[in-house]
Amino acid sequence: MTRQASLALVDRTRLARLGCTHDRQPYIVPMTFAHDADCLYSFSTFGQAISWMRTNPKVCVEVDELITIENWATVIIFGRYEELPNMPAYSAERTHAHALLQRRPAWWEPGYVKTIVEGKERPLEVLYFRIHIDQVHGRRGIPG
C-alpha cells in the first residue's frame, strides 16, 4: 500500500495496538488515537506501557481492517513516543490532542477505564502523548 493509502486506513480506524519494549521484552496494549500531520495522539493513565516508553521511546503501532479472511489491510507505524506533560509549556499540545481525540466516539476507552493492578485500583490521572511517525508500512490482502 502507498503511504497515502496506509494513512487513509489509519484515519478511518479508531483502535490500534501499541508496542513498546524494555530489556528486550515486547509489550502490546490497545489504544484509541487520532492522527494529525506526522503524529498519532493518544492518552493513557500511568502503567507499564508509559513507564517503558519513558525509558525507550521507540514504539510500533499496528492498525488493521478485516473485512473478510482474504480482504484485509494492516498498517505498521514505527515512531517515537513523546509525553505531553501537564505543564504550561505543553498546554497548546495537550489542548490540541484533546480536541482531536474528542472527535472520536468513546475516545477515552480503553485508556481511562478503571483498572485493577496487583489488587489495587490504578489512579486515573490522564497522560497525553503523541507518537511521531518515522515510517509507515501497509499491506493489503486481495480476495481471489
N, CA, C and O atoms as CSV, one atom per row, in Angstrom:
chain,resi,resn,atom,element,x,y,z
A,1,MET,N,N,0.849,-1.178,0.000
A,1,MET,CA,C,0.000,0.000,0.000
A,1,MET,C,C,0.896,1.243,0.000
A,1,MET,O,O,1.997,1.226,0.548
A,2,THR,N,N,0.420,2.291,-0.605
A,2,THR,CA,C,1.157,3.545,-0.571
A,2,THR,C,C,1.062,4.169,0.814
A,2,THR,O,O,0.234,3.765,1.631
A,3,ARG,N,N,1.916,5.156,1.074
A,3,ARG,CA,C,1.843,5.879,2.346
A,3,ARG,C,C,0.479,6.545,2.479
A,3,ARG,O,O,-0.124,6.527,3.552
A,4,GLN,N,N,-0.010,7.138,1.378
A,4,GLN,CA,C,-1.300,7.826,1.402
A,4,GLN,C,C,-2.437,6.853,1.734
A,4,GLN,O,O,-3.289,7.163,2.567
A,5,ALA,N,N,-2.457,5.682,1.092
A,5,ALA,CA,C,-3.497,4.685,1.357
A,5,ALA,C,C,-3.379,4.149,2.788
A,5,ALA,O,O,-4.388,3.899,3.447
A,6,SER,N,N,-2.154,3.977,3.256
A,6,SER,CA,C,-1.939,3.496,4.622
A,6,SER,C,C,-2.463,4.499,5.642
A,6,SER,O,O,-3.131,4.113,6.602
A,7,LEU,N,N,-2.169,5.780,5.446
A,7,LEU,CA,C,-2.631,6.799,6.381
A,7,LEU,C,C,-4.142,7.012,6.285
A,7,LEU,O,O,-4.771,7.408,7.267
A,8,ALA,N,N,-4.729,6.757,5.121
A,8,ALA,CA,C,-6.188,6.822,4.985
A,8,ALA,C,C,-6.836,5.735,5.854
A,8,ALA,O,O,-7.866,5.978,6.484
A,9,LEU,N,N,-6.238,4.546,5.889
A,9,LEU,CA,C,-6.742,3.488,6.759
A,9,LEU,C,C,-6.590,3.900,8.220
A,9,LEU,O,O,-7.496,3.678,9.023
A,10,VAL,N,N,-5.460,4.493,8.569
A,10,VAL,CA,C,-5.242,4.977,9.933
A,10,VAL,C,C,-6.326,5.982,10.309
A,10,VAL,O,O,-6.843,5.944,11.425
A,11,ASP,N,N,-6.672,6.876,9.395
A,11,ASP,CA,C,-7.666,7.915,9.675
A,11,ASP,C,C,-9.067,7.359,9.914
A,11,ASP,O,O,-9.849,7.962,10.650
A,12,ARG,N,N,-9.396,6.227,9.310
A,12,ARG,CA,C,-10.753,5.694,9.490
A,12,ARG,C,C,-10.819,4.613,10.573
A,12,ARG,O,O,-11.867,4.003,10.784
A,13,THR,N,N,-9.713,4.385,11.245
A,13,THR,CA,C,-9.652,3.387,12.309
A,13,THR,C,C,-9.633,4.092,13.658
A,13,THR,O,O,-9.076,5.183,13.782
A,14,ARG,N,N,-10.231,3.483,14.657
A,14,ARG,CA,C,-10.251,4.128,15.976
A,14,ARG,C,C,-9.418,3.406,17.023
A,14,ARG,O,O,-9.022,4.014,18.018
A,15,LEU,N,N,-9.145,2.120,16.820
A,15,LEU,CA,C,-8.397,1.341,17.790
A,15,LEU,C,C,-7.129,0.795,17.156
A,15,LEU,O,O,-7.156,0.293,16.032
A,16,ALA,N,N,-6.027,0.891,17.872
A,16,ALA,CA,C,-4.739,0.383,17.395
A,16,ALA,C,C,-4.105,-0.453,18.494
A,16,ALA,O,O,-4.595,-0.497,19.622
A,17,ARG,N,N,-3.021,-1.107,18.153
A,17,ARG,CA,C,-2.191,-1.820,19.129
A,17,ARG,C,C,-0.863,-1.074,19.191
A,17,ARG,O,O,-0.235,-0.821,18.163
A,18,LEU,N,N,-0.443,-0.728,20.397
A,18,LEU,CA,C,0.798,-0.003,20.623
A,18,LEU,C,C,1.814,-0.961,21.217
A,18,LEU,O,O,1.568,-1.569,22.259
A,19,GLY,N,N,2.955,-1.094,20.557
A,19,GLY,CA,C,4.010,-1.978,21.034
A,19,GLY,C,C,5.205,-1.182,21.526
A,19,GLY,O,O,5.636,-0.217,20.893
A,20,CYS,N,N,5.732,-1.603,22.666
A,20,CYS,CA,C,6.940,-0.989,23.206
A,20,CYS,C,C,7.812,-2.113,23.764
A,20,CYS,O,O,7.367,-3.256,23.871
A,21,THR,N,N,9.054,-1.782,24.119
A,21,THR,CA,C,9.953,-2.798,24.660
A,21,THR,C,C,10.742,-2.247,25.843
A,21,THR,O,O,10.967,-1.044,25.972
A,22,HIS,N,N,11.148,-3.172,26.690
A,22,HIS,CA,C,12.016,-2.851,27.824
A,22,HIS,C,C,12.872,-4.078,28.083
A,22,HIS,O,O,12.347,-5.181,28.234
A,23,ASP,N,N,14.171,-3.899,28.135
A,23,ASP,CA,C,15.099,-5.018,28.339
A,23,ASP,C,C,14.809,-6.167,27.373
A,23,ASP,O,O,14.812,-7.336,27.757
A,24,ARG,N,N,14.560,-5.812,26.123
A,24,ARG,CA,C,14.317,-6.763,25.025
A,24,ARG,C,C,13.026,-7.562,25.182
A,24,ARG,O,O,12.834,-8.569,24.501
A,25,GLN,N,N,12.133,-7.116,26.081
A,25,GLN,CA,C,10.830,-7.762,26.268
A,25,GLN,C,C,9.755,-6.895,25.621
A,25,GLN,O,O,9.567,-5.754,26.042
A,26,PRO,N,N,9.037,-7.401,24.604
A,26,PRO,CA,C,7.955,-6.617,23.996
A,26,PRO,C,C,6.713,-6.596,24.862
A,26,PRO,O,O,6.492,-7.490,25.678
A,27,TYR,N,N,5.906,-5.568,24.675
A,27,TYR,CA,C,4.651,-5.389,25.393
A,27,TYR,C,C,3.686,-4.686,24.448
A,27,TYR,O,O,4.066,-3.714,23.797
A,28,ILE,N,N,2.457,-5.154,24.362
A,28,ILE,CA,C,1.469,-4.604,23.436
A,28,ILE,C,C,0.203,-4.257,24.206
A,28,ILE,O,O,-0.275,-5.049,25.018
A,29,VAL,N,N,-0.342,-3.057,23.946
A,29,VAL,CA,C,-1.580,-2.619,24.584
A,29,VAL,C,C,-2.500,-1.993,23.543
A,29,VAL,O,O,-2.023,-1.438,22.554
A,30,PRO,N,N,-3.809,-2.074,23.752
A,30,PRO,CA,C,-4.733,-1.372,22.853
A,30,PRO,C,C,-4.717,0.120,23.155
A,30,PRO,O,O,-4.476,0.528,24.291
A,31,MET,N,N,-4.974,0.933,22.132
A,31,MET,CA,C,-5.084,2.376,22.355
A,31,MET,C,C,-6.019,2.992,21.326
A,31,MET,O,O,-6.047,2.581,20.166
A,32,THR,N,N,-6.776,3.978,21.765
A,32,THR,CA,C,-7.509,4.821,20.839
A,32,THR,C,C,-6.584,5.975,20.488
A,32,THR,O,O,-5.680,6.308,21.254
A,33,PHE,N,N,-6.806,6.578,19.344
A,33,PHE,CA,C,-5.868,7.588,18.883
A,33,PHE,C,C,-6.541,8.496,17.873
A,33,PHE,O,O,-7.643,8.225,17.395
A,34,ALA,N,N,-5.848,9.579,17.562
A,34,ALA,CA,C,-6.229,10.472,16.467
A,34,ALA,C,C,-4.951,10.788,15.687
A,34,ALA,O,O,-3.874,10.922,16.267
A,35,HIS,N,N,-5.086,10.901,14.392
A,35,HIS,CA,C,-3.947,11.184,13.518
A,35,HIS,C,C,-4.022,12.623,13.040
A,35,HIS,O,O,-5.081,13.096,12.627
A,36,ASP,N,N,-2.901,13.311,13.097
A,36,ASP,CA,C,-2.802,14.676,12.579
A,36,ASP,C,C,-1.375,14.904,12.119
A,36,ASP,O,O,-0.427,14.739,12.887
A,37,ALA,N,N,-1.229,15.289,10.848
A,37,ALA,CA,C,0.091,15.534,10.250
A,37,ALA,C,C,0.947,14.275,10.402
A,37,ALA,O,O,0.537,13.199,9.966
A,38,ASP,N,N,2.103,14.388,11.000
A,38,ASP,CA,C,3.002,13.245,11.150
A,38,ASP,C,C,3.023,12.699,12.569
A,38,ASP,O,O,4.056,12.218,13.036
A,39,CYS,N,N,1.882,12.770,13.260
A,39,CYS,CA,C,1.800,12.263,14.630
A,39,CYS,C,C,0.488,11.541,14.868
A,39,CYS,O,O,-0.530,11.836,14.241
A,40,LEU,N,N,0.535,10.588,15.788
A,40,LEU,CA,C,-0.651,9.988,16.365
A,40,LEU,C,C,-0.757,10.545,17.777
A,40,LEU,O,O,0.240,10.606,18.497
A,41,TYR,N,N,-1.953,10.951,18.176
A,41,TYR,CA,C,-2.181,11.490,19.517
A,41,TYR,C,C,-3.031,10.509,20.298
A,41,TYR,O,O,-3.985,9.936,19.771
A,42,SER,N,N,-2.671,10.318,21.574
A,42,SER,CA,C,-3.435,9.421,22.422
A,42,SER,C,C,-3.245,9.837,23.871
A,42,SER,O,O,-2.615,10.852,24.170
A,43,PHE,N,N,-3.801,9.035,24.755
A,43,PHE,CA,C,-3.634,9.291,26.175
A,43,PHE,C,C,-3.763,7.968,26.905
A,43,PHE,O,O,-4.230,6.969,26.360
A,44,SER,N,N,-3.339,7.995,28.138
A,44,SER,CA,C,-3.400,6.805,28.968
A,44,SER,C,C,-3.371,7.252,30.420
A,44,SER,O,O,-3.345,8.446,30.716
A,45,THR,N,N,-3.375,6.292,31.306
A,45,THR,CA,C,-3.040,6.538,32.694
A,45,THR,C,C,-1.691,5.873,32.907
A,45,THR,O,O,-1.264,5.067,32.080
A,46,PHE,N,N,-1.017,6.193,33.993
A,46,PHE,CA,C,0.309,5.628,34.208
A,46,PHE,C,C,0.220,4.129,34.432
A,46,PHE,O,O,-0.622,3.640,35.187
A,47,GLY,N,N,1.103,3.417,33.763
A,47,GLY,CA,C,1.186,1.967,33.897
A,47,GLY,C,C,2.455,1.485,33.227
A,47,GLY,O,O,3.372,2.263,32.965
A,48,GLN,N,N,2.496,0.203,32.957
A,48,GLN,CA,C,3.695,-0.416,32.399
A,48,GLN,C,C,4.092,0.183,31.059
A,48,GLN,O,O,5.272,0.464,30.846
A,49,ALA,N,N,3.146,0.388,30.149
A,49,ALA,CA,C,3.490,0.916,28.826
A,49,ALA,C,C,4.105,2.310,28.931
A,49,ALA,O,O,5.120,2.580,28.289
A,50,ILE,N,N,3.516,3.192,29.721
A,50,ILE,CA,C,4.059,4.547,29.875
A,50,ILE,C,C,5.453,4.474,30.491
A,50,ILE,O,O,6.371,5.152,30.029
A,51,SER,N,N,5.616,3.673,31.510
A,51,SER,CA,C,6.916,3.514,32.152
A,51,SER,C,C,7.965,3.045,31.147
A,51,SER,O,O,9.072,3.581,31.101
A,52,TRP,N,N,7.616,2.050,30.351
A,52,TRP,CA,C,8.562,1.515,29.374
A,52,TRP,C,C,8.859,2.524,28.269
A,52,TRP,O,O,10.006,2.637,27.836
A,53,MET,N,N,7.839,3.268,27.798
A,53,MET,CA,C,8.072,4.238,26.722
A,53,MET,C,C,8.898,5.425,27.204
A,53,MET,O,O,9.614,6.042,26.415
A,54,ARG,N,N,8.806,5.745,28.476
A,54,ARG,CA,C,9.664,6.799,29.029
A,54,ARG,C,C,11.126,6.362,28.981
A,54,ARG,O,O,12.019,7.183,28.772
A,55,THR,N,N,11.360,5.084,29.173
A,55,THR,CA,C,12.717,4.537,29.139
A,55,THR,C,C,13.218,4.342,27.707
A,55,THR,O,O,14.366,4.652,27.393
A,56,ASN,N,N,12.346,3.826,26.852
A,56,ASN,CA,C,12.691,3.572,25.447
A,56,ASN,C,C,11.565,4.120,24.574
A,56,ASN,O,O,10.528,3.471,24.434
A,57,PRO,N,N,11.750,5.310,23.982
A,57,PRO,CA,C,10.667,5.944,23.229
A,57,PRO,C,C,10.384,5.340,21.843
A,57,PRO,O,O,9.431,5.755,21.183
A,58,LYS,N,N,11.180,4.385,21.399
A,58,LYS,CA,C,10.911,3.748,20.101
A,58,LYS,C,C,9.722,2.810,20.245
A,58,LYS,O,O,9.724,1.905,21.079
A,59,VAL,N,N,8.702,3.043,19.415
A,59,VAL,CA,C,7.477,2.252,19.510
A,59,VAL,C,C,7.029,1.796,18.127
A,59,VAL,O,O,7.553,2.233,17.102
A,60,CYS,N,N,6.054,0.912,18.134
A,60,CYS,CA,C,5.432,0.400,16.928
A,60,CYS,C,C,3.924,0.427,17.149
A,60,CYS,O,O,3.443,0.068,18.224
A,61,VAL,N,N,3.189,0.848,16.144
A,61,VAL,CA,C,1.729,0.888,16.223
A,61,VAL,C,C,1.176,0.071,15.061
A,61,VAL,O,O,1.616,0.219,13.921
A,62,GLU,N,N,0.208,-0.792,15.361
A,62,GLU,CA,C,-0.417,-1.622,14.329
A,62,GLU,C,C,-1.898,-1.282,14.258
A,62,GLU,O,O,-2.598,-1.253,15.270
A,63,VAL,N,N,-2.353,-1.026,13.044
A,63,VAL,CA,C,-3.763,-0.737,12.768
A,63,VAL,C,C,-4.208,-1.717,11.691
A,63,VAL,O,O,-3.496,-1.929,10.710
A,64,ASP,N,N,-5.387,-2.316,11.871
A,64,ASP,CA,C,-5.835,-3.224,10.822
A,64,ASP,C,C,-7.312,-3.071,10.538
A,64,ASP,O,O,-8.081,-2.515,11.321
A,65,GLU,N,N,-7.668,-3.589,9.385
A,65,GLU,CA,C,-9.054,-3.576,8.916
A,65,GLU,C,C,-9.312,-4.959,8.326
A,65,GLU,O,O,-8.687,-5.353,7.342
A,66,LEU,N,N,-10.238,-5.685,8.938
A,66,LEU,CA,C,-10.558,-7.035,8.480
A,66,LEU,C,C,-11.989,-7.042,7.950
A,66,LEU,O,O,-12.950,-6.906,8.707
A,67,ILE,N,N,-12.104,-7.202,6.645
A,67,ILE,CA,C,-13.423,-7.259,6.011
A,67,ILE,C,C,-13.831,-8.725,5.861
A,67,ILE,O,O,-14.924,-9.119,6.268
A,68,THR,N,N,-12.942,-9.524,5.273
A,68,THR,CA,C,-13.092,-10.974,5.216
A,68,THR,C,C,-11.702,-11.569,5.439
A,68,THR,O,O,-10.717,-10.838,5.538
A,69,ILE,N,N,-11.628,-12.887,5.517
A,69,ILE,CA,C,-10.351,-13.564,5.738
A,69,ILE,C,C,-9.367,-13.272,4.607
A,69,ILE,O,O,-8.156,-13.326,4.821
A,70,GLU,N,N,-9.863,-12.964,3.411
A,70,GLU,CA,C,-8.992,-12.650,2.285
A,70,GLU,C,C,-8.912,-11.153,1.990
A,70,GLU,O,O,-7.989,-10.708,1.308
A,71,ASN,N,N,-9.848,-10.389,2.484
A,71,ASN,CA,C,-9.908,-8.947,2.202
A,71,ASN,C,C,-9.591,-8.183,3.488
A,71,ASN,O,O,-10.467,-7.956,4.323
A,72,TRP,N,N,-8.329,-7.792,3.630
A,72,TRP,CA,C,-7.866,-7.156,4.858
A,72,TRP,C,C,-6.763,-6.159,4.522
A,72,TRP,O,O,-6.206,-6.167,3.424
A,73,ALA,N,N,-6.467,-5.312,5.484
A,73,ALA,CA,C,-5.346,-4.381,5.358
A,73,ALA,C,C,-4.741,-4.175,6.738
A,73,ALA,O,O,-5.454,-4.130,7.741
A,74,THR,N,N,-3.431,-4.052,6.778
A,74,THR,CA,C,-2.697,-3.815,8.010
A,74,THR,C,C,-1.673,-2.722,7.769
A,74,THR,O,O,-0.978,-2.717,6.753
A,75,VAL,N,N,-1.589,-1.799,8.711
A,75,VAL,CA,C,-0.587,-0.732,8.660
A,75,VAL,C,C,0.261,-0.812,9.920
A,75,VAL,O,O,-0.256,-0.905,11.034
A,76,ILE,N,N,1.560,-0.774,9.722
A,76,ILE,CA,C,2.519,-0.747,10.820
A,76,ILE,C,C,3.219,0.602,10.782
A,76,ILE,O,O,3.719,1.026,9.740
A,77,ILE,N,N,3.249,1.265,11.915
A,77,ILE,CA,C,3.915,2.563,12.036
A,77,ILE,C,C,5.049,2.413,13.039
A,77,ILE,O,O,4.852,1.937,14.157
A,78,PHE,N,N,6.233,2.827,12.622
A,78,PHE,CA,C,7.365,2.917,13.535
A,78,PHE,C,C,7.507,4.378,13.922
A,78,PHE,O,O,7.472,5.256,13.060
A,79,GLY,N,N,7.666,4.642,15.208
A,79,GLY,CA,C,7.750,6.028,15.624
A,79,GLY,C,C,8.385,6.201,16.982
A,79,GLY,O,O,8.975,5.280,17.547
A,80,ARG,N,N,8.244,7.421,17.492
A,80,ARG,CA,C,8.857,7.814,18.761
A,80,ARG,C,C,7.818,8.424,19.695
A,80,ARG,O,O,7.067,9.320,19.310
A,81,TYR,N,N,7.788,7.934,20.901
A,81,TYR,CA,C,6.897,8.399,21.951
A,81,TYR,C,C,7.367,9.747,22.484
A,81,TYR,O,O,8.556,9.955,22.726
A,82,GLU,N,N,6.414,10.660,22.664
A,82,GLU,CA,C,6.688,11.918,23.345
A,82,GLU,C,C,5.523,12.209,24.283
A,82,GLU,O,O,4.382,12.355,23.845
A,83,GLU,N,N,5.818,12.291,25.553
A,83,GLU,CA,C,4.782,12.613,26.535
A,83,GLU,C,C,4.495,14.107,26.476
A,83,GLU,O,O,5.394,14.914,26.241
A,84,LEU,N,N,3.230,14.469,26.691
A,84,LEU,CA,C,2.810,15.872,26.735
A,84,LEU,C,C,2.401,16.171,28.176
A,84,LEU,O,O,1.219,16.107,28.514
A,85,PRO,N,N,3.383,16.499,29.030
A,85,PRO,CA,C,3.101,16.654,30.458
A,85,PRO,C,C,2.188,17.825,30.772
A,85,PRO,O,O,2.063,18.768,29.991
A,86,ASN,N,N,1.554,17.742,31.931
A,86,ASN,CA,C,0.644,18.783,32.379
A,86,ASN,C,C,1.454,19.958,32.929
A,86,ASN,O,O,1.517,20.197,34.135
A,87,MET,N,N,2.069,20.679,31.988
A,87,MET,CA,C,2.907,21.834,32.312
A,87,MET,C,C,2.559,22.950,31.333
A,87,MET,O,O,2.143,22.671,30.209
A,88,PRO,N,N,2.721,24.207,31.739
A,88,PRO,CA,C,2.380,25.327,30.846
A,88,PRO,C,C,3.035,25.247,29.467
A,88,PRO,O,O,2.423,25.642,28.474
A,89,ALA,N,N,4.250,24.752,29.389
A,89,ALA,CA,C,4.956,24.668,28.103
A,89,ALA,C,C,4.264,23.727,27.114
A,89,ALA,O,O,4.466,23.845,25.906
A,90,TYR,N,N,3.449,22.796,27.617
A,90,TYR,CA,C,2.762,21.820,26.764
A,90,TYR,C,C,1.261,22.060,26.676
A,90,TYR,O,O,0.535,21.221,26.143
A,91,SER,N,N,0.798,23.159,27.175
A,91,SER,CA,C,-0.634,23.441,27.218
A,91,SER,C,C,-1.282,23.389,25.837
A,91,SER,O,O,-2.334,22.771,25.678
A,92,ALA,N,N,-0.673,24.025,24.839
A,92,ALA,CA,C,-1.243,24.036,23.482
A,92,ALA,C,C,-1.281,22.642,22.883
A,92,ALA,O,O,-2.262,22.275,22.236
A,93,GLU,N,N,-0.212,21.847,23.090
A,93,GLU,CA,C,-0.178,20.485,22.543
A,93,GLU,C,C,-1.223,19.593,23.217
A,93,GLU,O,O,-1.858,18.776,22.550
A,94,ARG,N,N,-1.404,19.742,24.524
A,94,ARG,CA,C,-2.415,18.963,25.244
A,94,ARG,C,C,-3.828,19.342,24.790
A,94,ARG,O,O,-4.684,18.474,24.618
A,95,THR,N,N,-4.060,20.616,24.604
A,95,THR,CA,C,-5.364,21.087,24.115
A,95,THR,C,C,-5.627,20.544,22.717
A,95,THR,O,O,-6.738,20.112,22.412
A,96,HIS,N,N,-4.602,20.567,21.869
A,96,HIS,CA,C,-4.733,20.038,20.503
A,96,HIS,C,C,-5.033,18.539,20.541
A,96,HIS,O,O,-5.922,18.066,19.834
A,97,ALA,N,N,-4.294,17.794,21.362
A,97,ALA,CA,C,-4.522,16.351,21.474
A,97,ALA,C,C,-5.949,16.060,21.942
A,97,ALA,O,O,-6.627,15.199,21.383
A,98,HIS,N,N,-6.394,16.776,22.962
A,98,HIS,CA,C,-7.748,16.582,23.483
A,98,HIS,C,C,-8.802,16.890,22.418
A,98,HIS,O,O,-9.771,16.146,22.264
A,99,ALA,N,N,-8.610,17.986,21.686
A,99,ALA,CA,C,-9.572,18.370,20.637
A,99,ALA,C,C,-9.651,17.304,19.548
A,99,ALA,O,O,-10.741,16.983,19.075
A,100,LEU,N,N,-8.512,16.757,19.149
A,100,LEU,CA,C,-8.509,15.705,18.123
A,100,LEU,C,C,-9.188,14.437,18.639
A,100,LEU,O,O,-10.000,13.836,17.936
A,101,LEU,N,N,-8.861,14.039,19.846
A,101,LEU,CA,C,-9.395,12.797,20.395
A,101,LEU,C,C,-10.896,12.856,20.628
A,101,LEU,O,O,-11.593,11.871,20.383
A,102,GLN,N,N,-11.406,13.979,21.091
A,102,GLN,CA,C,-12.831,14.027,21.422
A,102,GLN,C,C,-13.734,14.005,20.191
A,102,GLN,O,O,-14.954,13.916,20.330
A,103,ARG,N,N,-13.167,14.082,19.007
A,103,ARG,CA,C,-13.953,13.904,17.769
A,103,ARG,C,C,-14.316,12.445,17.537
A,103,ARG,O,O,-15.166,12.137,16.701
A,104,ARG,N,N,-13.670,11.540,18.281
A,104,ARG,CA,C,-13.878,10.112,18.115
A,104,ARG,C,C,-14.888,9.598,19.135
A,104,ARG,O,O,-14.898,10.070,20.271
A,105,PRO,N,N,-15.743,8.636,18.758
A,105,PRO,CA,C,-16.674,8.080,19.743
A,105,PRO,C,C,-15.920,7.303,20.821
A,105,PRO,O,O,-14.948,6.607,20.530
A,106,ALA,N,N,-16.374,7.428,22.055
A,106,ALA,CA,C,-15.778,6.728,23.213
A,106,ALA,C,C,-14.254,6.858,23.220
A,106,ALA,O,O,-13.543,5.884,23.469
A,107,TRP,N,N,-13.766,8.053,22.948
A,107,TRP,CA,C,-12.328,8.297,22.788
A,107,TRP,C,C,-11.526,8.013,24.051
A,107,TRP,O,O,-10.315,7.805,23.969
A,108,TRP,N,N,-12.159,8.000,25.198
A,108,TRP,CA,C,-11.457,7.800,26.465
A,108,TRP,C,C,-11.191,6.336,26.762
A,108,TRP,O,O,-10.459,6.024,27.701
A,109,GLU,N,N,-11.778,5.418,25.970
A,109,GLU,CA,C,-11.580,3.992,26.187
A,109,GLU,C,C,-10.522,3.458,25.232
A,109,GLU,O,O,-10.481,3.931,24.096
A,110,PRO,N,N,-9.691,2.542,25.589
A,110,PRO,CA,C,-9.582,1.865,26.866
A,110,PRO,C,C,-8.665,2.576,27.873
A,110,PRO,O,O,-8.516,2.103,29.000
A,111,GLY,N,N,-8.056,3.690,27.492
A,111,GLY,CA,C,-7.060,4.343,28.334
A,111,GLY,C,C,-7.548,4.840,29.669
A,111,GLY,O,O,-6.758,4.937,30.608
A,112,TYR,N,N,-8.857,5.169,29.794
A,112,TYR,CA,C,-9.358,5.764,31.025
A,112,TYR,C,C,-10.384,4.872,31.696
A,112,TYR,O,O,-11.294,5.358,32.368
A,113,VAL,N,N,-10.241,3.589,31.518
A,113,VAL,CA,C,-11.146,2.627,32.136
A,113,VAL,C,C,-10.566,2.209,33.478
A,113,VAL,O,O,-9.357,2.013,33.604
A,114,LYS,N,N,-11.424,2.073,34.477
A,114,LYS,CA,C,-10.984,1.630,35.803
A,114,LYS,C,C,-10.218,0.315,35.657
A,114,LYS,O,O,-10.704,-0.635,35.044
A,115,THR,N,N,-9.017,0.277,36.230
A,115,THR,CA,C,-8.152,-0.881,36.093
A,115,THR,C,C,-7.617,-1.283,37.459
A,115,THR,O,O,-7.227,-0.432,38.258
A,116,ILE,N,N,-7.601,-2.580,37.719
A,116,ILE,CA,C,-7.046,-3.109,38.956
A,116,ILE,C,C,-5.681,-3.711,38.624
A,116,ILE,O,O,-5.580,-4.615,37.794
A,117,VAL,N,N,-4.627,-3.203,39.279
A,117,VAL,CA,C,-3.268,-3.695,39.077
A,117,VAL,C,C,-2.751,-4.180,40.421
A,117,VAL,O,O,-2.691,-3.417,41.386
A,118,GLU,N,N,-2.377,-5.457,40.479
A,118,GLU,CA,C,-1.873,-6.076,41.708
A,118,GLU,C,C,-2.804,-5.823,42.889
A,118,GLU,O,O,-2.357,-5.514,43.994
A,119,GLY,N,N,-4.112,-5.959,42.638
A,119,GLY,CA,C,-5.109,-5.838,43.688
A,119,GLY,C,C,-5.486,-4.425,44.078
A,119,GLY,O,O,-6.300,-4.236,44.982
A,120,LYS,N,N,-4.916,-3.423,43.417
A,120,LYS,CA,C,-5.218,-2.037,43.744
A,120,LYS,C,C,-5.728,-1.301,42.505
A,120,LYS,O,O,-5.285,-1.548,41.383
A,121,GLU,N,N,-6.678,-0.385,42.745
A,121,GLU,CA,C,-7.197,0.418,41.637
A,121,GLU,C,C,-6.136,1.421,41.194
A,121,GLU,O,O,-5.574,2.149,42.012
A,122,ARG,N,N,-5.869,1.450,39.878
A,122,ARG,CA,C,-4.869,2.365,39.329
A,122,ARG,C,C,-5.431,3.776,39.313
A,122,ARG,O,O,-6.583,3.971,38.924
A,123,PRO,N,N,-4.636,4.780,39.732
A,123,PRO,CA,C,-5.117,6.163,39.689
A,123,PRO,C,C,-5.454,6.586,38.257
A,123,PRO,O,O,-4.747,6.223,37.318
A,124,LEU,N,N,-6.525,7.348,38.095
A,124,LEU,CA,C,-6.955,7.785,36.767
A,124,LEU,C,C,-6.465,9.197,36.469
A,124,LEU,O,O,-7.268,10.108,36.263
A,125,GLU,N,N,-5.161,9.375,36.448
A,125,GLU,CA,C,-4.543,10.643,36.077
A,125,GLU,C,C,-4.205,10.584,34.587
A,125,GLU,O,O,-3.421,9.735,34.163
A,126,VAL,N,N,-4.792,11.478,33.792
A,126,VAL,CA,C,-4.644,11.451,32.341
A,126,VAL,C,C,-3.236,11.878,31.934
A,126,VAL,O,O,-2.714,12.892,32.398
A,127,LEU,N,N,-2.632,11.071,31.048
A,127,LEU,CA,C,-1.336,11.381,30.463
A,127,LEU,C,C,-1.509,11.435,28.950
A,127,LEU,O,O,-1.730,10.403,28.316
A,128,TYR,N,N,-1.411,12.616,28.370
A,128,TYR,CA,C,-1.477,12.747,26.912
A,128,TYR,C,C,-0.096,12.480,26.329
A,128,TYR,O,O,0.926,12.798,26.938
A,129,PHE,N,N,-0.086,11.889,25.135
A,129,PHE,CA,C,1.184,11.680,24.446
A,129,PHE,C,C,0.947,11.674,22.944
A,129,PHE,O,O,-0.186,11.593,22.471
A,130,ARG,N,N,2.048,11.763,22.213
A,130,ARG,CA,C,1.975,11.626,20.762
A,130,ARG,C,C,3.090,10.711,20.304
A,130,ARG,O,O,4.132,10.583,20.947
A,131,ILE,N,N,2.837,10.081,19.176
A,131,ILE,CA,C,3.810,9.230,18.514
A,131,ILE,C,C,4.211,9.955,17.231
A,131,ILE,O,O,3.385,10.159,16.341
A,132,HIS,N,N,5.470,10.337,17.143
A,132,HIS,CA,C,5.989,10.945,15.914
A,132,HIS,C,C,6.206,9.816,14.906
A,132,HIS,O,O,6.949,8.872,15.175
A,133,ILE,N,N,5.562,9.915,13.762
A,133,ILE,CA,C,5.630,8.862,12.745
A,133,ILE,C,C,6.948,8.967,11.986
A,133,ILE,O,O,7.229,9.980,11.345
A,134,ASP,N,N,7.756,7.904,12.065
A,134,ASP,CA,C,9.015,7.835,11.316
A,134,ASP,C,C,8.843,7.037,10.028
A,134,ASP,O,O,9.334,7.444,8.975
A,135,GLN,N,N,8.151,5.904,10.105
A,135,GLN,CA,C,7.942,5.034,8.941
A,135,GLN,C,C,6.522,4.484,8.955
A,135,GLN,O,O,5.937,4.263,10.016
A,136,VAL,N,N,5.978,4.268,7.766
A,136,VAL,CA,C,4.644,3.686,7.612
A,136,VAL,C,C,4.739,2.573,6.572
A,136,VAL,O,O,5.255,2.778,5.473
A,137,HIS,N,N,4.238,1.399,6.931
A,137,HIS,CA,C,4.228,0.255,6.013
A,137,HIS,C,C,2.829,-0.342,5.995
A,137,HIS,O,O,2.295,-0.705,7.043
A,138,GLY,N,N,2.234,-0.446,4.815
A,138,GLY,CA,C,0.898,-1.022,4.694
A,138,GLY,C,C,0.883,-2.236,3.790
A,138,GLY,O,O,1.600,-2.291,2.792
A,139,ARG,N,N,0.064,-3.201,4.144
A,139,ARG,CA,C,-0.122,-4.417,3.335
A,139,ARG,C,C,-1.610,-4.677,3.214
A,139,ARG,O,O,-2.381,-4.396,4.131
A,140,ARG,N,N,-2.005,-5.219,2.067
A,140,ARG,CA,C,-3.417,-5.496,1.822
A,140,ARG,C,C,-3.554,-6.899,1.219
A,140,ARG,O,O,-2.807,-7.274,0.315
A,141,GLY,N,N,-4.523,-7.665,1.736
A,141,GLY,CA,C,-4.875,-8.932,1.128
A,141,GLY,C,C,-5.922,-8.704,0.058
A,141,GLY,O,O,-6.804,-7.860,0.211
A,142,ILE,N,N,-5.825,-9.451,-1.017
A,142,ILE,CA,C,-6.760,-9.272,-2.126
A,142,ILE,C,C,-7.531,-10.564,-2.332
A,142,ILE,O,O,-6.924,-11.615,-2.537
A,143,PRO,N,N,-8.861,-10.508,-2.283
A,143,PRO,CA,C,-9.656,-11.735,-2.479
A,143,PRO,C,C,-9.365,-12.408,-3.817
A,143,PRO,O,O,-9.145,-11.753,-4.836
A,144,GLY,N,N,-9.371,-13.734,-3.776
A,144,GLY,CA,C,-9.206,-14.498,-5.004
A,144,GLY,C,C,-7.787,-14.742,-5.271
A,144,GLY,O,O,-7.447,-15.375,-6.270
